[in-house]
Amino acid sequence: MKSPRFVRRRPLGYLFRSWLLNHAQGIVASLGRLLQSPVATSMTVAVIAIALALPVGLHVLIRNTAGAAAIWDGNASLTLFLRSSIANTQAKKIASELGRWREVAAVHLVTREEAL
């Protein structure tokens, strides 16, 4: 058997249309198989979604925990707002009384003038 001297090449547009048609047929066939078994398909999609969501959720949890741990100094603090009718001298009295408590480590009074 003799081999041909010239090999006829197909045009690029024809090859692209053939490739596109082949892929379109594959997609339609795959979708048809997926639609034939909707329960199995939905369970597979759910498993894939969970498998993708777990690492993302863990990453978000770790970043939030690390951010909270970085700004937390370990000490409890309490902010006390007094009524605007209380005078500065009375506020200083309250602050000194709170400072005498053994459970309180430090008291910092911010007067109305300092806050503005």
Contacts in CASP RR format, 6 or more apart in sequence:
PFRMAT RR
TARGET T0000
AUTHOR 0000-0000-0000
METHOD contacts of the structure
MODEL  1
MKSPRFVRRRPLGYLFRSWLLNHAQGIVASLGRLLQSPVATSMTVAVIAI
ALALPVGLHVLIRNTAGAAAIWDGNASLTLFLRSSIANTQAKKIASELGR
WREVAAVHLVTREEAL
34 41 0 8 1.000
35 41 0 8 1.000
75 105 0 8 1.000
80 98 0 8 1.000
82 91 0 8 1.000
82 94 0 8 1.000
84 112 0 8 1.000
86 94 0 8 1.000
88 111 0 8 1.000
88 112 0 8 1.000
91 109 0 8 1.000
91 111 0 8 1.000
92 109 0 8 1.000
95 107 0 8 1.000
95 109 0 8 1.000
96 107 0 8 1.000
98 104 0 8 1.000
98 107 0 8 1.000
99 106 0 8 1.000
99 107 0 8 1.000
END
